Amino acid sequence: MPATSTRARTQSDRSSEMREKLIAATIQSLIDKGYARTTAVEVCARAGVTRGALFHHFESLPALIAVALSDTYDRLLLDDQPDETATTIEDWVVWGWSRVSQREFKAVIEIWLASRNDPESTAAIRPAMERYKEIFTPSEDNRLFKRFGTDKKAAAFYRLAIETMFGLALGRAANPDGAALDHEGVVLDQLRAYAREIDRQ
């Protein structure tokens, strides 16, 4: 029977795995406990590591939260974006809801609310938060700008749609089990109908 070989895990592999554990534990804590109760102790308990391990890989808890926020951004918002050259406004609305309605987006909402209520302790997180502003703002995101250009009416509607969907996502986040709101379907149907009207113009 031929011998098989397994590549030994390097220090870099172990470090990467530890960071991923801490990031995942942070996101889960933000979803389950909220920002105020996402402490170093809570994150370490969820990740099954010591506080020393956390501070070996991240200089502070806010630094870890900032990385977790960026990681969530990459997974939620950079994947499966609509084709920028042949996309209707309705497509962008559907895509936006498919992103902000995910359970992980509650972690983002928790950080947004915390940054408003406690700007000093969330200062380190603000640069990561700015990325979310860019992807939902036609004038600041190339893909959106290519679709909306200087069409102020379309851009204004898209912002209205996004803000409405943020409200729905916040409503979900306020539910103990994160369940969908009864009126979500009605609101989303209206947004899509308005989007189709603008697409026809």
Sine and cosine of phi, psi and omega as CSV:
sin_phi,cos_phi,sin_psi,cos_psi,sin_omega,cos_omega
0.00,0.00,0.82,-0.57,-0.07,-1.00
-0.92,0.39,0.57,-0.82,0.00,-1.00
-0.96,0.30,0.60,-0.80,0.07,-1.00
-0.94,-0.34,0.49,-0.87,0.00,-1.00
-0.83,-0.55,0.62,-0.78,0.05,-1.00
-0.88,-0.48,0.77,-0.64,-0.01,-1.00
-0.91,0.42,0.77,-0.63,0.02,-1.00
-0.91,0.41,0.64,-0.77,0.04,-1.00
-0.94,0.35,0.78,-0.62,-0.01,-1.00
-1.00,0.06,0.19,-0.98,0.08,-1.00
-0.87,0.50,-0.58,0.81,0.02,-1.00
-0.90,0.43,-0.65,0.76,0.05,-1.00
-0.87,0.49,-0.73,0.68,-0.03,-1.00
-0.90,0.44,-0.64,0.77,0.01,-1.00
-0.90,0.43,-0.68,0.74,0.00,-1.00
-0.90,0.44,-0.67,0.74,0.02,-1.00
-0.90,0.45,-0.63,0.77,0.00,-1.00
-0.91,0.41,-0.69,0.73,0.02,-1.00
-0.89,0.47,-0.67,0.74,0.01,-1.00
-0.89,0.45,-0.64,0.77,0.05,-1.00
-0.87,0.49,-0.71,0.70,-0.04,-1.00
-0.93,0.37,-0.63,0.77,0.03,-1.00
-0.90,0.44,-0.73,0.68,0.00,-1.00
-0.88,0.47,-0.66,0.75,0.01,-1.00
-0.91,0.41,-0.59,0.81,0.01,-1.00
-0.91,0.40,-0.73,0.68,0.02,-1.00
-0.87,0.49,-0.70,0.72,-0.02,-1.00
-0.90,0.43,-0.62,0.78,0.03,-1.00
-0.92,0.40,-0.65,0.76,0.03,-1.00
-0.88,0.48,-0.63,0.77,0.01,-1.00
-0.93,0.37,-0.72,0.69,-0.12,-0.99
-0.99,0.13,-0.62,0.78,-0.16,-0.99
-0.94,-0.34,-0.36,0.93,-0.10,-1.00
1.00,0.02,0.18,-0.98,-0.07,-1.00
-0.91,0.42,-0.72,0.69,-0.11,-0.99
-0.87,0.49,-0.53,0.85,-0.04,-1.00
-0.98,-0.21,0.17,0.98,0.13,-0.99
-1.00,0.01,1.00,-0.01,-0.04,-1.00
-0.97,-0.25,0.19,-0.98,0.07,-1.00
-0.87,0.50,-0.64,0.77,0.00,-1.00
-0.89,0.46,-0.71,0.71,-0.01,-1.00
-0.89,0.45,-0.72,0.69,-0.02,-1.00
-0.89,0.46,-0.71,0.71,-0.02,-1.00
-0.90,0.43,-0.63,0.78,0.02,-1.00
-0.89,0.46,-0.67,0.74,-0.01,-1.00
-0.93,0.37,-0.59,0.81,-0.03,-1.00
-0.99,0.13,-0.26,0.97,-0.03,-1.00
0.95,0.32,0.60,0.80,-0.01,-1.00
-0.75,-0.66,0.14,-0.99,0.02,-1.00
-1.00,0.02,0.31,-0.95,0.09,-1.00
-0.87,0.49,-0.54,0.84,0.03,-1.00
-0.87,0.49,-0.62,0.79,0.01,-1.00
-0.91,0.41,-0.66,0.75,0.01,-1.00
-0.87,0.50,-0.76,0.65,-0.09,-1.00
-0.98,0.20,-0.17,0.99,0.16,-0.99
-0.97,0.26,-0.57,0.82,-0.07,-1.00
-0.99,-0.12,-0.40,0.92,-0.01,-1.00
-0.69,-0.72,0.65,-0.76,-0.09,-1.00
-0.94,0.33,-0.37,0.93,-0.01,-1.00
-0.32,-0.95,0.21,-0.98,0.07,-1.00
-0.90,0.43,-0.70,0.71,0.07,-1.00
-0.85,0.53,-0.58,0.82,0.04,-1.00
-0.90,0.43,-0.66,0.75,0.06,-1.00
-0.90,0.43,-0.68,0.73,0.00,-1.00
-0.89,0.45,-0.63,0.78,0.03,-1.00
-0.88,0.47,-0.67,0.74,0.03,-1.00
-0.92,0.39,-0.65,0.76,0.03,-1.00
-0.89,0.46,-0.63,0.78,0.02,-1.00
-0.91,0.42,-0.68,0.73,0.04,-1.00
-0.91,0.41,-0.61,0.79,0.02,-1.00
-0.90,0.44,-0.66,0.75,0.04,-1.00
-0.90,0.43,-0.65,0.76,0.06,-1.00
-0.84,0.55,-0.76,0.65,-0.04,-1.00
-0.86,0.50,-0.67,0.74,-0.07,-1.00
-0.98,0.21,-0.61,0.79,-0.06,-1.00
-0.99,0.13,-0.62,0.79,-0.23,-0.97
-0.93,-0.37,-0.27,0.96,0.00,-1.00
-0.99,-0.10,-0.26,0.97,-0.01,-1.00
-1.00,0.00,0.59,-0.81,0.17,-0.99
0.84,0.54,0.60,0.80,0.09,-1.00
-0.94,0.33,0.48,-0.88,0.04,-1.00
-0.88,0.48,0.41,-0.91,0.06,-1.00
-0.92,0.40,0.84,-0.55,-0.14,-0.99
-0.95,0.32,-0.31,0.95,-0.09,-1.00
-1.00,-0.06,-0.33,0.94,-0.09,-1.00
-0.67,-0.75,0.71,0.70,-0.09,-1.00
-0.91,-0.42,0.69,-0.73,0.09,-1.00
-1.00,0.08,0.27,-0.96,0.08,-1.00
-0.90,0.45,-0.59,0.81,0.05,-1.00
-0.86,0.52,-0.65,0.76,0.03,-1.00
-0.86,0.51,-0.67,0.74,0.00,-1.00
-0.92,0.40,-0.60,0.80,0.04,-1.00
-0.90,0.43,-0.71,0.70,0.02,-1.00
-0.88,0.47,-0.68,0.73,0.01,-1.00
-0.90,0.45,-0.71,0.71,-0.01,-1.00
-0.84,0.54,-0.69,0.72,0.01,-1.00
-0.93,0.38,-0.59,0.81,0.01,-1.00
-0.89,0.46,-0.38,0.93,0.01,-1.00
-1.00,0.02,-0.81,0.59,-0.13,-0.99
-0.97,0.23,-0.24,0.97,0.03,-1.00
-1.00,0.10,-0.09,1.00,0.00,-1.00
-0.96,0.28,0.50,-0.87,-0.08,-1.00
-0.85,0.52,-0.59,0.80,-0.04,-1.00
-0.90,0.44,-0.38,0.92,-0.03,-1.00
-0.92,0.38,-0.32,0.95,0.08,-1.00
-0.87,0.50,-0.57,0.82,0.04,-1.00
-0.88,0.47,-0.63,0.77,0.03,-1.00
-0.90,0.43,-0.70,0.72,0.01,-1.00
-0.87,0.49,-0.67,0.74,0.02,-1.00
-0.85,0.53,-0.67,0.74,-0.02,-1.00
-0.95,0.32,-0.63,0.78,0.06,-1.00
-0.85,0.53,-0.73,0.68,-0.01,-1.00
-0.90,0.43,-0.65,0.76,0.00,-1.00
-0.90,0.43,-0.62,0.79,-0.04,-1.00
-0.91,0.41,-0.50,0.87,0.04,-1.00
-0.97,0.25,-0.63,0.78,-0.08,-1.00
-1.00,0.08,-0.41,0.91,-0.07,-1.00
-0.61,-0.79,0.93,0.36,-0.12,-0.99
-0.89,0.46,-0.49,0.87,-0.05,-1.00
-0.92,0.39,-0.76,0.65,-0.07,-1.00
-0.97,0.24,-0.22,0.98,0.01,-1.00
-0.97,-0.26,0.19,0.98,-0.05,-1.00
-0.85,0.53,-0.63,0.78,-0.04,-1.00
-0.93,0.37,-0.31,0.95,-0.07,-1.00
-1.00,-0.01,-0.33,0.94,-0.16,-0.99
-0.84,0.55,-0.68,0.74,0.01,-1.00
-0.85,0.53,-0.61,0.79,0.03,-1.00
-0.92,0.38,-0.57,0.82,0.00,-1.00
-0.92,0.39,-0.53,0.85,-0.03,-1.00
-0.88,0.47,-0.47,0.88,0.00,-1.00
-0.88,0.47,-0.58,0.81,0.02,-1.00
-0.92,0.38,-0.62,0.79,0.03,-1.00
-0.87,0.49,-0.67,0.74,-0.07,-1.00
-0.90,0.43,-0.70,0.71,-0.13,-0.99
-0.95,0.32,-0.33,0.94,0.01,-1.00
-0.97,-0.24,0.14,0.99,-0.05,-1.00
-0.89,-0.47,0.93,-0.37,-0.07,-1.00
-0.80,0.60,-0.61,0.79,-0.05,-1.00
-0.97,0.26,-0.21,0.98,-0.06,-1.00
-0.90,-0.43,-0.02,1.00,-0.01,-1.00
-0.81,-0.58,0.85,-0.52,-0.09,-1.00
-0.83,0.55,-0.67,0.74,-0.05,-1.00
-0.90,0.44,-0.69,0.73,0.02,-1.00
-0.93,0.36,-0.63,0.77,-0.04,-1.00
-0.90,0.44,-0.58,0.81,0.03,-1.00
-0.89,0.45,-0.50,0.86,0.01,-1.00
-0.99,0.11,-0.68,0.73,-0.12,-0.99
-1.00,-0.06,-0.48,0.88,0.01,-1.00
0.80,0.60,-0.80,-0.60,-0.01,-1.00
-0.97,-0.23,0.27,0.96,0.02,-1.00
-0.96,0.27,1.00,-0.07,-0.11,-0.99
-0.91,0.41,-0.57,0.82,0.00,-1.00
-0.91,0.42,-0.71,0.70,0.00,-1.00
-0.91,0.42,-0.68,0.73,-0.01,-1.00
-0.90,0.43,-0.65,0.76,0.01,-1.00
-0.91,0.42,-0.65,0.76,0.03,-1.00
-0.90,0.45,-0.67,0.74,-0.01,-1.00
-0.87,0.49,-0.67,0.74,0.04,-1.00
-0.89,0.45,-0.65,0.76,0.05,-1.00
-0.87,0.50,-0.70,0.71,-0.01,-1.00
-0.89,0.46,-0.70,0.71,-0.02,-1.00
-0.90,0.44,-0.71,0.70,0.00,-1.00
-0.89,0.46,-0.60,0.80,0.05,-1.00
-0.90,0.44,-0.68,0.73,0.00,-1.00
-0.93,0.37,-0.56,0.83,0.11,-0.99
-0.87,0.49,-0.65,0.76,0.03,-1.00
-0.88,0.47,-0.67,0.74,0.05,-1.00
-0.89,0.45,-0.67,0.74,0.01,-1.00
-0.90,0.44,-0.62,0.78,0.05,-1.00
-0.90,0.43,-0.64,0.77,0.06,-1.00
-0.87,0.49,-0.66,0.75,0.06,-1.00
-0.89,0.46,-0.69,0.72,-0.04,-1.00
-0.88,0.48,-0.51,0.86,-0.01,-1.00
-0.97,0.23,-0.33,0.94,0.06,-1.00
-0.95,0.30,0.71,-0.70,-0.02,-1.00
-0.82,0.58,-0.60,0.80,-0.03,-1.00
-0.98,-0.21,0.13,0.99,0.01,-1.00
0.92,0.40,0.39,0.92,-0.06,-1.00
-0.95,0.32,0.40,-0.92,0.03,-1.00
-0.90,0.43,0.51,-0.86,0.04,-1.00
-0.99,0.17,0.50,-0.87,-0.03,-1.00
-0.87,0.49,-0.55,0.83,-0.10,-0.99
-1.00,-0.09,0.08,1.00,-0.04,-1.00
-0.82,0.57,-0.74,0.67,-0.07,-1.00
-0.86,0.50,-0.66,0.75,0.00,-1.00
-0.89,0.45,-0.72,0.69,-0.02,-1.00
-0.90,0.45,-0.72,0.70,-0.04,-1.00
-0.92,0.40,-0.60,0.80,0.07,-1.00
-0.88,0.48,-0.65,0.76,0.02,-1.00
-0.91,0.41,-0.69,0.73,0.02,-1.00
-0.87,0.50,-0.69,0.73,0.00,-1.00
-0.92,0.40,-0.61,0.80,0.02,-1.00
-0.91,0.42,-0.70,0.72,0.04,-1.00
-0.90,0.44,-0.63,0.78,0.01,-1.00
-0.88,0.47,-0.66,0.75,0.01,-1.00
-0.90,0.44,-0.60,0.80,0.05,-1.00
-0.88,0.48,-0.71,0.70,0.00,-1.00
-0.92,0.38,-0.61,0.79,0.02,-1.00
-0.88,0.47,-0.52,0.85,-0.03,-1.00
-0.98,0.21,-0.30,0.96,-0.08,-1.00
-0.97,0.22,0.00,0.00,0.00,0.00
